[in-house]
Amino acid sequence: MAVFSMKLLAAAIALCISGTAMASERRSEVVRYNDVQIDVVIDGRGPAIVLLPSLARDSDDYDEVAEGLAAAGFSVLRPKPRGIGNSKGPMTGITLHDFARDIAETVKAHGGGKAVIVGHAYGNWVARMTATDYPGLVRGVVIAAAASKQYPPELSTAVTNAGNLSLPDEKRLEALRFAFFAPGHDATVWLKGWHPDIRDSQRAAVAAVKQSDWWAGGTAPLLELQAANDPFKPESKRNEMKDEFGQRVTIAVIPNASHALIPEQPKAVVDALVQWIKTLPQ
C-alpha cells in the first residue's frame, strides 16, 4: 500500500511538473508581411493575449507577467517593436497605423484570429490603434499605466532622460524615480533595457495621427489598469476614460506602483488581467 501511494504521489508530482513546463514553454516565431518582419516571443497555450511594451523598451519587460499568464492558461504573444531583436521594418514616414498592423498580423498568425491586446504606457497607444483599425481581431483592450489625455511636459522630459544612455546614472535615476517608480522601489532595474535609437521613430508615429483617431480604442471592452502612484494618471483623472466611454470601461487600481507598473507589481498585474479576461465573451 505504501509503495502504491508513493507511486501515485510521484505520478502526481510528474504531472504537476509537466503542466508547469507546458504553461511556461517559451518559443520564438517571426511574422512577415511586405517589407516588415516581427519577432514574436510566445509563452504558453490557450486564448491569446498580446503584451506591448513602453516607449523605447522591449517586450522582455513582461517576462514575469508572461509566465504568470501562461501558467493561468493563456497563449502570451510578445511582438518586439520594430528595431528590436529580429523585428525590422521602415522606421521613418510611418504612423501608429503601421505599428497597429504589426500587431494585427501577429494576432492573425499566432493568436487564433482574436486576442486581448495589453499596452503598457506608450504601448497603450498602439493597443488602442490596433483595436480601432482591426476590431474583428480584438476581444478586449487593456491600457496599463496609460497617461491621461493631457499631462505635464516635464513628464515627457523625464521619459527621455530615463532612456538617455549618455547621461550619468544618477541623472537617469532621478528621472526614473520621478516619473516611473513608486517610493521605496528599486529604480535601478530600469537603467538597462532602453533602445533610444527607436524612441524618436515611435514618438513620430504617434504625432502623425490625431489623438482622437485612437483615443477610444475601438469599441471592444476596455480595462484601464491604473498605478496608484502614477504621475501620468493622477487621482483627479482616475475616471477620465469611464466618464467618456461609460460601462465599456472597467478600472482596476494597482496599489504601491507608478508608471513602470510591470516590474513593480507583476503578480497584481497578472491577477487583474486574469480576473477581467474571465468576464469577456469568448
PyRosetta script that sets phi, psi and omega in degrees:
from pyrosetta import init, pose_from_sequence

init()
pose = pose_from_sequence("MAVFSMKLLAAAIALCISGTAMASERRSEVVRYNDVQIDVVIDGRGPAIVLLPSLARDSDDYDEVAEGLAAAGFSVLRPKPRGIGNSKGPMTGITLHDFARDIAETVKAHGGGKAVIVGHAYGNWVARMTATDYPGLVRGVVIAAAASKQYPPELSTAVTNAGNLSLPDEKRLEALRFAFFAPGHDATVWLKGWHPDIRDSQRAAVAAVKQSDWWAGGTAPLLELQAANDPFKPESKRNEMKDEFGQRVTIAVIPNASHALIPEQPKAVVDALVQWIKTLPQ")
pose.set_psi(1, -42.3)
pose.set_omega(1, -179.1)
pose.set_phi(2, -65.4)
pose.set_psi(2, -40.4)
pose.set_omega(2, 179.4)
pose.set_phi(3, -63.8)
pose.set_psi(3, -41.6)
pose.set_omega(3, -179.9)
pose.set_phi(4, -63.0)
pose.set_psi(4, -42.8)
pose.set_omega(4, 179.8)
pose.set_phi(5, -63.8)
pose.set_psi(5, -39.7)
pose.set_omega(5, 179.2)
pose.set_phi(6, -64.6)
pose.set_psi(6, -36.7)
pose.set_omega(6, 178.1)
pose.set_phi(7, -66.0)
pose.set_psi(7, -40.7)
pose.set_omega(7, 177.6)
pose.set_phi(8, -62.8)
pose.set_psi(8, -42.5)
pose.set_omega(8, 179.3)
pose.set_phi(9, -62.7)
pose.set_psi(9, -44.7)
pose.set_omega(9, 179.9)
pose.set_phi(10, -62.4)
pose.set_psi(10, -39.9)
pose.set_omega(10, 179.4)
pose.set_phi(11, -65.3)
pose.set_psi(11, -40.5)
pose.set_omega(11, 179.9)
pose.set_phi(12, -64.1)
pose.set_psi(12, -42.4)
pose.set_omega(12, 178.7)
pose.set_phi(13, -63.8)
pose.set_psi(13, -42.8)
pose.set_omega(13, 179.9)
pose.set_phi(14, -62.6)
pose.set_psi(14, -40.3)
pose.set_omega(14, 179.2)
pose.set_phi(15, -64.2)
pose.set_psi(15, -42.0)
pose.set_omega(15, 179.8)
pose.set_phi(16, -62.7)
pose.set_psi(16, -45.9)
pose.set_omega(16, 179.7)
pose.set_phi(17, -62.9)
pose.set_psi(17, -41.7)
pose.set_omega(17, 179.7)
pose.set_phi(18, -62.5)
pose.set_psi(18, -42.3)
pose.set_omega(18, 179.6)
pose.set_phi(19, -64.5)
pose.set_psi(19, -40.3)
pose.set_omega(19, 179.0)
pose.set_phi(20, -65.3)
pose.set_psi(20, -42.3)
pose.set_omega(20, 179.3)
pose.set_phi(21, -62.5)
pose.set_psi(21, -40.4)
pose.set_omega(21, -179.7)
pose.set_phi(22, -65.2)
pose.set_psi(22, -42.1)
pose.set_omega(22, -177.9)
pose.set_phi(23, -64.4)
pose.set_psi(23, -34.5)
pose.set_omega(23, -174.6)
pose.set_phi(24, -98.3)
pose.set_psi(24, 5.1)
pose.set_omega(24, -179.6)
pose.set_phi(25, -54.4)
pose.set_psi(25, 130.0)
pose.set_omega(25, -178.1)
pose.set_phi(26, -122.1)
pose.set_psi(26, 133.1)
pose.set_omega(26, 179.1)
pose.set_phi(27, -144.6)
pose.set_psi(27, 166.4)
pose.set_omega(27, 179.8)
pose.set_phi(28, -123.5)
pose.set_psi(28, 142.2)
pose.set_omega(28, 176.3)
pose.set_phi(29, -133.9)
pose.set_psi(29, 159.3)
pose.set_omega(29, 175.5)
pose.set_phi(30, -120.7)
pose.set_psi(30, 126.6)
pose.set_omega(30, 177.2)
pose.set_phi(31, -100.9)
pose.set_psi(31, 128.4)
pose.set_omega(31, -178.8)
pose.set_phi(32, -123.0)
pose.set_psi(32, 139.8)
pose.set_omega(32, 169.4)
pose.set_phi(33, -157.7)
pose.set_psi(33, 142.4)
pose.set_omega(33, -177.1)
pose.set_phi(34, 47.6)
pose.set_psi(34, -124.3)
pose.set_omega(34, 179.6)
pose.set_phi(35, -103.8)
pose.set_psi(35, 26.9)
pose.set_omega(35, -176.9)
pose.set_phi(36, -119.3)
pose.set_psi(36, 140.5)
pose.set_omega(36, 167.5)
pose.set_phi(37, -134.3)
pose.set_psi(37, 136.1)
pose.set_omega(37, -176.4)
pose.set_phi(38, -119.6)
pose.set_psi(38, 124.1)
pose.set_omega(38, 178.0)
pose.set_phi(39, -82.9)
pose.set_psi(39, 119.2)
pose.set_omega(39, -174.8)
pose.set_phi(40, -119.0)
pose.set_psi(40, 123.9)
pose.set_omega(40, 173.5)
pose.set_phi(41, -93.7)
pose.set_psi(41, 131.2)
pose.set_omega(41, -175.9)
pose.set_phi(42, -124.8)
pose.set_psi(42, 129.9)
pose.set_omega(42, 175.4)
pose.set_phi(43, -119.8)
pose.set_psi(43, 138.9)
pose.set_omega(43, 170.5)
pose.set_phi(44, 72.3)
pose.set_psi(44, -176.8)
pose.set_omega(44, 179.4)
pose.set_phi(45, -142.7)
pose.set_psi(45, 144.4)
pose.set_omega(45, -178.7)
pose.set_phi(46, 140.2)
pose.set_psi(46, -162.1)
pose.set_omega(46, 176.8)
pose.set_phi(47, -56.9)
pose.set_psi(47, 143.4)
pose.set_omega(47, -170.7)
pose.set_phi(48, -85.8)
pose.set_psi(48, 138.5)
pose.set_omega(48, 170.8)
pose.set_phi(49, -128.3)
pose.set_psi(49, 131.3)
pose.set_omega(49, 177.2)
pose.set_phi(50, -106.4)
pose.set_psi(50, 129.6)
pose.set_omega(50, -179.4)
pose.set_phi(51, -111.8)
pose.set_psi(51, 124.0)
pose.set_omega(51, -177.7)
pose.set_phi(52, -116.0)
pose.set_psi(52, 130.9)
pose.set_omega(52, -173.2)
pose.set_phi(53, -84.0)
pose.set_psi(53, 176.6)
pose.set_omega(53, -179.7)
pose.set_phi(54, -77.2)
pose.set_psi(54, 173.8)
pose.set_omega(54, -177.9)
pose.set_phi(55, -53.6)
pose.set_psi(55, 128.1)
pose.set_omega(55, 173.9)
pose.set_phi(56, 60.3)
pose.set_psi(56, 23.3)
pose.set_omega(56, 178.2)
pose.set_phi(57, -125.1)
pose.set_psi(57, 163.1)
pose.set_omega(57, -175.4)
pose.set_phi(58, -96.7)
pose.set_psi(58, 161.0)
pose.set_omega(58, -180.0)
pose.set_phi(59, -72.3)
pose.set_psi(59, -6.2)
pose.set_omega(59, 176.6)
pose.set_phi(60, -70.8)
pose.set_psi(60, -9.1)
pose.set_omega(60, 170.9)
pose.set_phi(61, -57.5)
pose.set_psi(61, -24.7)
pose.set_omega(61, -175.3)
pose.set_phi(62, -91.7)
pose.set_psi(62, 9.8)
pose.set_omega(62, -173.4)
pose.set_phi(63, -47.8)
pose.set_psi(63, -52.9)
pose.set_omega(63, -176.2)
pose.set_phi(64, -67.9)
pose.set_psi(64, -38.4)
pose.set_omega(64, 177.9)
pose.set_phi(65, -65.9)
pose.set_psi(65, -42.7)
pose.set_omega(65, 179.6)
pose.set_phi(66, -60.9)
pose.set_psi(66, -42.1)
pose.set_omega(66, 179.0)
pose.set_phi(67, -63.5)
pose.set_psi(67, -41.0)
pose.set_omega(67, 179.1)
pose.set_phi(68, -65.7)
pose.set_psi(68, -41.2)
pose.set_omega(68, 179.5)
pose.set_phi(69, -69.9)
pose.set_psi(69, -37.6)
pose.set_omega(69, 177.1)
pose.set_phi(70, -63.2)
pose.set_psi(70, -41.5)
pose.set_omega(70, 178.5)
pose.set_phi(71, -64.9)
pose.set_psi(71, -25.4)
pose.set_omega(71, 179.1)
pose.set_phi(72, -85.1)
pose.set_psi(72, 0.2)
pose.set_omega(72, 173.7)
pose.set_phi(73, 102.0)
pose.set_psi(73, 25.4)
pose.set_omega(73, -179.6)
pose.set_phi(74, -114.5)
pose.set_psi(74, 156.4)
pose.set_omega(74, 168.3)
pose.set_phi(75, -94.5)
pose.set_psi(75, 118.2)
pose.set_omega(75, -173.4)
pose.set_phi(76, -107.2)
pose.set_psi(76, 116.2)
pose.set_omega(76, -177.8)
pose.set_phi(77, -104.4)
pose.set_psi(77, 128.0)
pose.set_omega(77, 178.7)
pose.set_phi(78, -125.3)
pose.set_psi(78, 87.9)
pose.set_omega(78, 176.8)
pose.set_phi(79, -72.1)
pose.set_psi(79, 124.8)
pose.set_omega(79, 177.8)
pose.set_phi(80, -73.4)
pose.set_psi(80, 137.8)
pose.set_omega(80, 178.8)
pose.set_phi(81, -60.9)
pose.set_psi(81, 152.9)
pose.set_omega(81, 175.7)
pose.set_phi(82, -51.7)
pose.set_psi(82, 136.5)
pose.set_omega(82, 179.9)
pose.set_phi(83, 93.8)
pose.set_psi(83, -4.8)
pose.set_omega(83, 179.2)
pose.set_phi(84, -119.6)
pose.set_psi(84, 137.4)
pose.set_omega(84, -179.0)
pose.set_phi(85, 60.4)
pose.set_psi(85, -132.4)
pose.set_omega(85, 179.2)
pose.set_phi(86, -96.4)
pose.set_psi(86, 12.2)
pose.set_omega(86, 177.1)
pose.set_phi(87, -80.8)
pose.set_psi(87, 126.7)
pose.set_omega(87, -176.1)
pose.set_phi(88, -139.4)
pose.set_psi(88, 151.7)
pose.set_omega(88, 177.3)
pose.set_phi(89, 167.3)
pose.set_psi(89, 172.4)
pose.set_omega(89, 178.6)
pose.set_phi(90, -55.3)
pose.set_psi(90, 138.8)
pose.set_omega(90, -179.1)
pose.set_phi(91, -116.7)
pose.set_psi(91, -2.0)
pose.set_omega(91, 175.9)
pose.set_phi(92, -127.8)
pose.set_psi(92, 156.6)
pose.set_omega(92, -179.4)
pose.set_phi(93, 66.0)
pose.set_psi(93, 25.2)
pose.set_omega(93, -178.4)
pose.set_phi(94, -117.7)
pose.set_psi(94, 166.7)
pose.set_omega(94, 179.4)
pose.set_phi(95, -131.9)
pose.set_psi(95, 179.0)
pose.set_omega(95, 177.4)
pose.set_phi(96, -59.6)
pose.set_psi(96, -27.1)
pose.set_omega(96, 177.4)
pose.set_phi(97, -62.4)
pose.set_psi(97, -35.2)
pose.set_omega(97, 179.0)
pose.set_phi(98, -67.6)
pose.set_psi(98, -43.0)
pose.set_omega(98, 177.5)
pose.set_phi(99, -65.1)
pose.set_psi(99, -35.5)
pose.set_omega(99, 177.6)
pose.set_phi(100, -63.0)
pose.set_psi(100, -38.0)
pose.set_omega(100, 179.0)
pose.set_phi(101, -66.5)
pose.set_psi(101, -34.8)
pose.set_omega(101, 175.9)
pose.set_phi(102, -55.2)
pose.set_psi(102, -41.7)
pose.set_omega(102, -179.0)
pose.set_phi(103, -72.2)
pose.set_psi(103, -41.7)
pose.set_omega(103, 179.9)
pose.set_phi(104, -60.3)
pose.set_psi(104, -43.4)
pose.set_omega(104, 179.8)
pose.set_phi(105, -65.5)
pose.set_psi(105, -32.7)
pose.set_omega(105, 176.6)
pose.set_phi(106, -65.2)
pose.set_psi(106, -43.7)
pose.set_omega(106, 179.7)
pose.set_phi(107, -65.3)
pose.set_psi(107, -41.8)
pose.set_omega(107, 178.7)
pose.set_phi(108, -60.8)
pose.set_psi(108, -41.0)
pose.set_omega(108, -174.3)
pose.set_phi(109, -79.4)
pose.set_psi(109, -37.1)
pose.set_omega(109, -170.0)
pose.set_phi(110, -134.5)
pose.set_psi(110, 3.8)
pose.set_omega(110, -177.8)
pose.set_phi(111, -108.1)
pose.set_psi(111, 10.7)
pose.set_omega(111, -178.9)
pose.set_phi(112, 68.5)
pose.set_psi(112, 17.6)
pose.set_omega(112, 176.6)
pose.set_phi(113, 88.6)
pose.set_psi(113, -4.4)
pose.set_omega(113, -179.4)
pose.set_phi(114, -160.1)
pose.set_psi(114, 140.4)
pose.set_omega(114, -176.2)
pose.set_phi(115, -152.8)
pose.set_psi(115, 160.3)
pose.set_omega(115, 166.1)
pose.set_phi(116, -86.5)
pose.set_psi(116, 130.0)
pose.set_omega(116, -177.7)
pose.set_phi(117, -106.8)
pose.set_psi(117, 120.7)
pose.set_omega(117, -179.3)
pose.set_phi(118, -111.7)
pose.set_psi(118, 122.5)
pose.set_omega(118, 178.6)
pose.set_phi(119, -121.5)
pose.set_psi(119, 123.1)
pose.set_omega(119, 179.5)
pose.set_phi(120, -95.2)
pose.set_psi(120, 129.0)
pose.set_omega(120, 177.7)
pose.set_phi(121, 50.7)
pose.set_psi(121, -120.4)
pose.set_omega(121, 178.8)
pose.set_phi(122, -51.3)
pose.set_psi(122, -37.5)
pose.set_omega(122, -178.7)
pose.set_phi(123, -59.7)
pose.set_psi(123, -21.1)
pose.set_omega(123, -179.5)
pose.set_phi(124, -69.1)
pose.set_psi(124, -28.1)
pose.set_omega(124, 176.8)
pose.set_phi(125, -68.3)
pose.set_psi(125, -40.4)
pose.set_omega(125, 177.2)
pose.set_phi(126, -64.8)
pose.set_psi(126, -41.4)
pose.set_omega(126, 179.3)
pose.set_phi(127, -61.5)
pose.set_psi(127, -44.5)
pose.set_omega(127, -178.7)
pose.set_phi(128, -68.0)
pose.set_psi(128, -37.7)
pose.set_omega(128, 178.1)
pose.set_phi(129, -66.2)
pose.set_psi(129, -39.0)
pose.set_omega(129, 177.9)
pose.set_phi(130, -61.8)
pose.set_psi(130, -44.7)
pose.set_omega(130, -179.9)
pose.set_phi(131, -66.5)
pose.set_psi(131, -30.8)
pose.set_omega(131, 177.9)
pose.set_phi(132, -72.5)
pose.set_psi(132, -45.6)
pose.set_omega(132, -175.7)
pose.set_phi(133, -80.3)
pose.set_psi(133, -28.8)
pose.set_omega(133, -173.9)
pose.set_phi(134, -132.2)
pose.set_psi(134, 61.4)
pose.set_omega(134, -174.6)
pose.set_phi(135, -59.3)
pose.set_psi(135, -29.9)
pose.set_omega(135, -178.7)
pose.set_phi(136, -70.0)
pose.set_psi(136, -13.7)
pose.set_omega(136, -178.9)
pose.set_phi(137, -98.9)
pose.set_psi(137, -1.4)
pose.set_omega(137, -168.9)
pose.set_phi(138, -119.7)
pose.set_psi(138, 118.2)
pose.set_omega(138, 174.7)
pose.set_phi(139, -77.8)
pose.set_psi(139, -36.5)
pose.set_omega(139, -177.5)
pose.set_phi(140, -167.5)
pose.set_psi(140, 160.0)
pose.set_omega(140, -179.4)
pose.set_phi(141, -120.4)
pose.set_psi(141, 133.8)
pose.set_omega(141, 174.3)
pose.set_phi(142, -118.4)
pose.set_psi(142, 122.1)
pose.set_omega(142, 175.4)
pose.set_phi(143, -108.3)
pose.set_psi(143, 113.2)
pose.set_omega(143, -173.4)
pose.set_phi(144, -106.0)
pose.set_psi(144, 124.2)
pose.set_omega(144, -177.0)
pose.set_phi(145, 54.0)
pose.set_psi(145, 44.9)
pose.set_omega(145, 179.6)
pose.set_phi(146, -80.6)
pose.set_psi(146, 139.1)
pose.set_omega(146, 179.2)
pose.set_phi(147, -72.1)
pose.set_psi(147, 154.7)
pose.set_omega(147, 173.2)
pose.set_phi(148, -70.0)
pose.set_psi(148, 171.1)
pose.set_omega(148, -174.8)
pose.set_phi(149, -58.9)
pose.set_psi(149, -33.6)
pose.set_omega(149, 175.2)
pose.set_phi(150, -133.9)
pose.set_psi(150, 140.1)
pose.set_omega(150, 179.4)
pose.set_phi(151, -148.0)
pose.set_psi(151, 159.5)
pose.set_omega(151, -174.8)
pose.set_phi(152, -61.8)
pose.set_psi(152, 139.1)
pose.set_omega(152, -178.6)
pose.set_phi(153, -62.5)
pose.set_psi(153, -25.0)
pose.set_omega(153, 179.7)
pose.set_phi(154, -64.8)
pose.set_psi(154, -19.9)
pose.set_omega(154, 176.3)
pose.set_phi(155, -71.9)
pose.set_psi(155, -39.9)
pose.set_omega(155, 175.3)
pose.set_phi(156, -62.3)
pose.set_psi(156, -39.1)
pose.set_omega(156, 177.4)
pose.set_phi(157, -62.5)
pose.set_psi(157, -40.4)
pose.set_omega(157, 179.8)
pose.set_phi(158, -64.7)
pose.set_psi(158, -37.9)
pose.set_omega(158, 177.9)
pose.set_phi(159, -62.6)
pose.set_psi(159, -43.8)
pose.set_omega(159, 178.8)
pose.set_phi(160, -62.1)
pose.set_psi(160, -45.8)
pose.set_omega(160, -178.7)
pose.set_phi(161, -65.3)
pose.set_psi(161, -37.3)
pose.set_omega(161, -179.1)
pose.set_phi(162, -60.6)
pose.set_psi(162, -36.0)
pose.set_omega(162, -177.8)
pose.set_phi(163, -100.3)
pose.set_psi(163, 10.4)
pose.set_omega(163, 179.6)
pose.set_phi(164, -88.0)
pose.set_psi(164, 100.1)
pose.set_omega(164, -173.3)
pose.set_phi(165, -69.9)
pose.set_psi(165, -11.0)
pose.set_omega(165, 179.0)
pose.set_phi(166, -84.7)
pose.set_psi(166, -11.3)
pose.set_omega(166, 178.3)
pose.set_phi(167, -83.5)
pose.set_psi(167, 154.6)
pose.set_omega(167, 174.3)
pose.set_phi(168, -62.6)
pose.set_psi(168, 149.8)
pose.set_omega(168, -179.1)
pose.set_phi(169, -54.9)
pose.set_psi(169, -38.5)
pose.set_omega(169, -178.0)
pose.set_phi(170, -63.7)
pose.set_psi(170, -38.5)
pose.set_omega(170, 177.3)
pose.set_phi(171, -65.5)
pose.set_psi(171, -41.0)
pose.set_omega(171, 179.1)
pose.set_phi(172, -68.6)
pose.set_psi(172, -39.7)
pose.set_omega(172, 177.9)
pose.set_phi(173, -63.9)
pose.set_psi(173, -36.2)
pose.set_omega(173, 176.6)
pose.set_phi(174, -59.9)
pose.set_psi(174, -43.1)
pose.set_omega(174, 178.6)
pose.set_phi(175, -67.7)
pose.set_psi(175, -41.1)
pose.set_omega(175, 179.7)
pose.set_phi(176, -63.2)
pose.set_psi(176, -41.5)
pose.set_omega(176, -179.7)
pose.set_phi(177, -70.4)
pose.set_psi(177, -32.2)
pose.set_omega(177, -179.5)
pose.set_phi(178, -72.5)
pose.set_psi(178, -45.6)
pose.set_omega(178, -169.5)
pose.set_phi(179, -107.1)
pose.set_psi(179, -18.3)
pose.set_omega(179, -168.5)
pose.set_phi(180, -120.9)
pose.set_psi(180, -34.6)
pose.set_omega(180, -169.5)
pose.set_phi(181, -119.1)
pose.set_psi(181, 137.8)
pose.set_omega(181, 177.3)
pose.set_phi(182, -70.0)
pose.set_psi(182, 154.9)
pose.set_omega(182, 179.6)
pose.set_phi(183, -54.0)
pose.set_psi(183, 137.0)
pose.set_omega(183, 178.5)
pose.set_phi(184, 89.4)
pose.set_psi(184, -7.7)
pose.set_omega(184, 179.2)
pose.set_phi(185, -92.8)
pose.set_psi(185, 151.3)
pose.set_omega(185, -175.8)
pose.set_phi(186, -82.3)
pose.set_psi(186, 100.0)
pose.set_omega(186, -177.7)
pose.set_phi(187, -74.9)
pose.set_psi(187, -13.7)
pose.set_omega(187, -177.4)
pose.set_phi(188, -65.2)
pose.set_psi(188, -19.2)
pose.set_omega(188, -179.6)
pose.set_phi(189, -64.6)
pose.set_psi(189, -18.4)
pose.set_omega(189, 179.2)
pose.set_phi(190, -107.7)
pose.set_psi(190, 16.6)
pose.set_omega(190, 169.7)
pose.set_phi(191, -68.9)
pose.set_psi(191, -26.9)
pose.set_omega(191, 177.2)
pose.set_phi(192, -104.1)
pose.set_psi(192, 167.2)
pose.set_omega(192, 173.9)
pose.set_phi(193, 95.4)
pose.set_psi(193, 5.8)
pose.set_omega(193, -179.7)
pose.set_phi(194, -92.3)
pose.set_psi(194, 148.3)
pose.set_omega(194, 176.8)
pose.set_phi(195, -128.4)
pose.set_psi(195, 75.1)
pose.set_omega(195, -174.6)
pose.set_phi(196, -62.0)
pose.set_psi(196, -19.6)
pose.set_omega(196, -179.7)
pose.set_phi(197, -67.5)
pose.set_psi(197, -19.9)
pose.set_omega(197, 179.8)
pose.set_phi(198, -104.4)
pose.set_psi(198, -5.8)
pose.set_omega(198, -175.3)
pose.set_phi(199, -59.1)
pose.set_psi(199, -48.8)
pose.set_omega(199, -176.8)
pose.set_phi(200, -64.0)
pose.set_psi(200, -37.0)
pose.set_omega(200, 178.5)
pose.set_phi(201, -64.7)
pose.set_psi(201, -42.2)
pose.set_omega(201, 179.7)
pose.set_phi(202, -65.7)
pose.set_psi(202, -42.6)
pose.set_omega(202, 178.9)
pose.set_phi(203, -65.5)
pose.set_psi(203, -39.7)
pose.set_omega(203, 179.5)
pose.set_phi(204, -64.4)
pose.set_psi(204, -35.6)
pose.set_omega(204, 179.6)
pose.set_phi(205, -63.6)
pose.set_psi(205, -36.8)
pose.set_omega(205, 177.2)
pose.set_phi(206, -72.2)
pose.set_psi(206, -43.6)
pose.set_omega(206, -177.5)
pose.set_phi(207, -62.4)
pose.set_psi(207, -24.2)
pose.set_omega(207, -177.7)
pose.set_phi(208, -79.5)
pose.set_psi(208, -4.0)
pose.set_omega(208, -178.2)
pose.set_phi(209, -124.4)
pose.set_psi(209, 138.3)
pose.set_omega(209, 177.0)
pose.set_phi(210, -66.1)
pose.set_psi(210, 138.7)
pose.set_omega(210, 179.4)
pose.set_phi(211, -55.8)
pose.set_psi(211, -36.2)
pose.set_omega(211, -177.9)
pose.set_phi(212, -65.8)
pose.set_psi(212, -19.9)
pose.set_omega(212, 180.0)
pose.set_phi(213, -71.2)
pose.set_psi(213, -28.2)
pose.set_omega(213, -176.4)
pose.set_phi(214, -119.1)
pose.set_psi(214, -11.5)
pose.set_omega(214, -169.7)
pose.set_phi(215, -54.9)
pose.set_psi(215, -40.9)
pose.set_omega(215, -175.9)
pose.set_phi(216, -70.6)
pose.set_psi(216, -23.4)
pose.set_omega(216, -177.4)
pose.set_phi(217, 66.8)
pose.set_psi(217, 40.0)
pose.set_omega(217, 179.6)
pose.set_phi(218, 72.1)
pose.set_psi(218, -144.7)
pose.set_omega(218, -178.2)
pose.set_phi(219, -126.2)
pose.set_psi(219, 3.0)
pose.set_omega(219, -178.7)
pose.set_phi(220, -71.4)
pose.set_psi(220, 160.4)
pose.set_omega(220, 172.8)
pose.set_phi(221, -54.2)
pose.set_psi(221, 144.6)
pose.set_omega(221, -174.3)
pose.set_phi(222, -132.1)
pose.set_psi(222, 127.4)
pose.set_omega(222, 173.3)
pose.set_phi(223, -105.0)
pose.set_psi(223, 123.3)
pose.set_omega(223, 173.1)
pose.set_phi(224, -99.8)
pose.set_psi(224, 108.9)
pose.set_omega(224, -178.5)
pose.set_phi(225, -93.7)
pose.set_psi(225, 100.5)
pose.set_omega(225, -174.0)
pose.set_phi(226, -98.5)
pose.set_psi(226, 145.5)
pose.set_omega(226, 173.2)
pose.set_phi(227, -96.6)
pose.set_psi(227, 129.3)
pose.set_omega(227, -172.2)
pose.set_phi(228, -59.5)
pose.set_psi(228, -28.8)
pose.set_omega(228, -176.7)
pose.set_phi(229, -108.8)
pose.set_psi(229, 22.3)
pose.set_omega(229, -174.9)
pose.set_phi(230, -79.6)
pose.set_psi(230, 116.3)
pose.set_omega(230, 179.1)
pose.set_phi(231, -67.3)
pose.set_psi(231, -20.7)
pose.set_omega(231, 177.2)
pose.set_phi(232, -74.2)
pose.set_psi(232, -17.9)
pose.set_omega(232, 179.4)
pose.set_phi(233, -139.8)
pose.set_psi(233, 77.6)
pose.set_omega(233, -179.7)
pose.set_phi(234, -66.6)
pose.set_psi(234, 165.6)
pose.set_omega(234, -177.4)
pose.set_phi(235, -56.6)
pose.set_psi(235, -32.7)
pose.set_omega(235, -179.4)
pose.set_phi(236, -65.4)
pose.set_psi(236, -19.5)
pose.set_omega(236, 179.5)
pose.set_phi(237, -107.0)
pose.set_psi(237, 12.9)
pose.set_omega(237, -173.5)
pose.set_phi(238, -54.4)
pose.set_psi(238, -40.3)
pose.set_omega(238, -174.4)
pose.set_phi(239, -101.9)
pose.set_psi(239, 16.9)
pose.set_omega(239, -175.7)
pose.set_phi(240, -55.1)
pose.set_psi(240, -50.2)
pose.set_omega(240, -178.2)
pose.set_phi(241, -69.7)
pose.set_psi(241, -42.2)
pose.set_omega(241, -178.1)
pose.set_phi(242, -66.1)
pose.set_psi(242, -38.1)
pose.set_omega(242, 177.5)
pose.set_phi(243, -62.0)
pose.set_psi(243, -33.0)
pose.set_omega(243, -177.9)
pose.set_phi(244, -84.7)
pose.set_psi(244, -37.8)
pose.set_omega(244, -171.9)
pose.set_phi(245, -117.3)
pose.set_psi(245, 2.9)
pose.set_omega(245, 170.1)
pose.set_phi(246, 64.3)
pose.set_psi(246, -139.2)
pose.set_omega(246, -171.0)
pose.set_phi(247, -67.0)
pose.set_psi(247, -13.0)
pose.set_omega(247, 176.9)
pose.set_phi(248, -65.9)
pose.set_psi(248, -20.8)
pose.set_omega(248, -174.2)
pose.set_phi(249, -104.0)
pose.set_psi(249, 129.8)
pose.set_omega(249, 170.9)
pose.set_phi(250, -111.6)
pose.set_psi(250, 137.8)
pose.set_omega(250, 179.9)
pose.set_phi(251, -113.0)
pose.set_psi(251, 131.5)
pose.set_omega(251, 172.8)
pose.set_phi(252, -128.9)
pose.set_psi(252, 126.3)
pose.set_omega(252, -178.2)
pose.set_phi(253, -105.6)
pose.set_psi(253, 124.3)
pose.set_omega(253, 179.2)
pose.set_phi(254, -94.7)
pose.set_psi(254, 116.2)
pose.set_omega(254, 179.8)
pose.set_phi(255, -68.3)
pose.set_psi(255, 158.9)
pose.set_omega(255, 173.2)
pose.set_phi(256, 53.3)
pose.set_psi(256, 49.7)
pose.set_omega(256, 177.2)
pose.set_phi(257, -151.9)
pose.set_psi(257, 153.9)
pose.set_omega(257, 176.6)
pose.set_phi(258, -122.8)
pose.set_psi(258, -152.5)
pose.set_omega(258, -170.8)
pose.set_phi(259, -64.1)
pose.set_psi(259, -29.5)
pose.set_omega(259, 177.3)
pose.set_phi(260, -64.2)
pose.set_psi(260, -43.4)
pose.set_omega(260, 173.3)
pose.set_phi(261, 52.9)
pose.set_psi(261, -59.0)
pose.set_omega(261, -172.8)
pose.set_phi(262, -59.6)
pose.set_psi(262, -50.5)
pose.set_omega(262, 177.9)
pose.set_phi(263, -75.6)
pose.set_psi(263, -16.1)
pose.set_omega(263, -177.7)
pose.set_phi(264, -81.7)
pose.set_psi(264, -43.1)
pose.set_omega(264, -174.5)
pose.set_phi(265, -139.1)
pose.set_psi(265, 60.5)
pose.set_omega(265, -175.9)
pose.set_phi(266, -61.4)
pose.set_psi(266, -39.9)
pose.set_omega(266, -178.7)
pose.set_phi(267, -66.4)
pose.set_psi(267, -42.2)
pose.set_omega(267, 179.0)
pose.set_phi(268, -63.5)
pose.set_psi(268, -36.2)
pose.set_omega(268, 176.9)
pose.set_phi(269, -64.0)
pose.set_psi(269, -46.7)
pose.set_omega(269, 178.5)
pose.set_phi(270, -59.0)
pose.set_psi(270, -47.7)
pose.set_omega(270, -177.9)
pose.set_phi(271, -60.1)
pose.set_psi(271, -44.1)
pose.set_omega(271, -179.3)
pose.set_phi(272, -65.1)
pose.set_psi(272, -41.0)
pose.set_omega(272, 179.6)
pose.set_phi(273, -65.1)
pose.set_psi(273, -48.3)
pose.set_omega(273, -178.4)
pose.set_phi(274, -61.3)
pose.set_psi(274, -44.4)
pose.set_omega(274, -178.7)
pose.set_phi(275, -60.8)
pose.set_psi(275, -44.0)
pose.set_omega(275, -177.6)
pose.set_phi(276, -72.0)
pose.set_psi(276, -42.4)
pose.set_omega(276, -177.2)
pose.set_phi(277, -62.3)
pose.set_psi(277, -31.0)
pose.set_omega(277, 178.0)
pose.set_phi(278, -63.1)
pose.set_psi(278, -20.8)
pose.set_omega(278, -179.6)
pose.set_phi(279, -85.8)
pose.set_psi(279, -9.5)
pose.set_omega(279, -174.9)
pose.set_phi(280, -82.0)
pose.set_psi(280, 148.1)
pose.set_omega(280, 173.0)
pose.set_phi(281, -68.4)
pose.set_psi(281, 150.3)
pose.set_omega(281, -179.8)
pose.set_phi(282, -68.9)
pose.dump_pdb("model.pdb")
